């Protein structure tokens, strides 16, 4: 009886109990990036990512900003869908309110996932970025939400953008599907 109650409680909680996401990438890069989400570090941000992933909101979203040696950014569920007008990719979020920052002492090492935001520290919403290499200047300035556990070679193969802002031109790589993992 006790095991059934625990199982029911965990199922009712939904995505919040998830420990990660798997991103199926297609384009110049092809394969899966597996991310361990850090619920204990950024519970609100992890809840947002898992909710969006579980609803399918991230499916078909492109990597719109990719800076060689720095990071690959994606997650604009409003303007970043493949086949849409890519000129606005990176300007949108979800239909949910922005999140208050959850800064931590977790460093921005290679493979760390952080939440993108505007100048306002409390403006993260749906977009996130994955570090190609360390970026310690971001420490304490952006919310860390997870780290890549598998698929760094897929991350490294993502099409790079141009110029200082890393805007991807032509055919960007895309998150074909993003699923919540346990």
N, C-alpha and C positions, 0 to 999 in steps of 0.2 A: 504494500500500500504506500509506504513512504517513497519508494523509488518512482512510482507512478505520479505522486504529487510533485516530486522534484522535476520530473520530466515535463509535466504539464506546466509548471511554473516557468521553466526555461523556454518552452515553446511560446507561451503567452507573452514573454518579454520581447520576442522578436529580434530584430537586428542588433539591438544594444548589446546582446551577449556574444555577438560574433567576434571573432578574434582577427579577422583579416578579409582581404579581397583578392580576387584573381582577375587580372586584366588581360584579355585576349587582344593583342596588338596586331594590326595588319598594315602593310605599306612597305616601306623600305625595311622596316623591322617586322618580323613575323614570329609570334610565339607568345608565351605567357609570362607576365610579371606577377609574382606572388608577393603580397605585402602583409606583414604582421601589423595590425593596428594596435595602438597603445592606449587602451581605454583608461588606464590608471593615470596617464599623463594628460590627456585631452579628451575627457569623456563627452563633452558637448560636440566637439568637432568629429569624433569617431561616430557618434550617433547620427550626425548629419550625413557623413559619407556612406554609412551602411544603409541608412534609409533611402538615399538617392540610388545607391547600387541595387538594393532589393526591388525598387520600383521600376528599374530599367532606365532611369533618367540618364545615366552615363553611357548607355549603349549608343554607339555611332558618333561619339564626341571626339573631335580631333585634338592632336597635340599642336596647339596654335603658336606657342612661343618656346623655341628650343635654342638654347645658347650653348655652343660647344665648350666643354670644360666647366660648365656651370650647372645647368638644370634643364629639364623638359617639363613644360607646364601644359595642363589640360583641365577638363572639368567644367567648362562653360556650357552648362546644360541649356542655357537660353539662346545663345548665338553661335555656339561651337559645333553644331551638328553637321556631319558630313552631308554635302549637297546643298547646304544653306549658303547665305552670303557671308563668306569668310572675312570680309572687311570689318565686321563687328565682333569677330571671335576674340574673346578675352575681355569684353566689356560687360558681360552679363553674369548672372548667378542663377539661383533657383527661385521658386516662388515662396521660399521660406525666408524669415528675417535673417539679417546678418548676425554673426555670432560674436560674443565678447571674447577677447583674446584668452588663451590658456598657455601662456609662456611657461617654459620649463628650463631645466639645466641640461636637457638632452642636446648634445652638440649636432650640428649639421654636417655629419660625415657623409661619405659616398653611400648612396642608396637610401638616405633618410628622406622621408616624405613630409613636406610642410604645406601649410595652407597659404594660398595666395590671398592678398588683400590689397586695398588701396593704401593711401598714406595713413588713414585712420586704423589704429591697431585693432579696433572692434568691428572691422568690415569684412572679415572672411565669410564666405558663403558656401560655394560649391567647388570652386577651383582649387587645385592643388598642384604641387610640383615635386619632382623627384630629382635628387642631386646626382650629377655625374661624378663629382668629386667634392671634397670638403669645401665648405663655405662658412667658416666660423664667424665671419662678419654678420651673419644672420642670427647667431645665437642670441636668445633673449629678445629678439625683434619680431619673430614669426612663430606661429604655433606648430610644433612638431606633432604629427599624428601617427607616424608609423615608420617602418623600414622594410626595404626589399629583402626577402629571404631567399627568393629564387628568381632568375631571369635577368640578372644584371647584363648579360650578353644581349638580351632583347632591348633593354634600355639603351645600351651603347650603340645599337644599330638604328635608333630613331632618327628620322630625317632632321637635319639641322636647319635652323632658320638663318636669315641674313640680317646684317646690320647690328647695331648695338642693342636693339630690343629683341632680337632673335625671331622676328616674325617669319613664319613659314610661308613660302610662296609655292604656287603650283599645287601638287597633290600632297597634302599632309598625311602623316601616319594617323591612324584612328584606333580608338578603343572600340573594337567590334562589340565586345560584351564585357561587363564588369559584374562579377558575381560575389556574393558574400560567402565566406568560408568559415569553418569552425575550427 
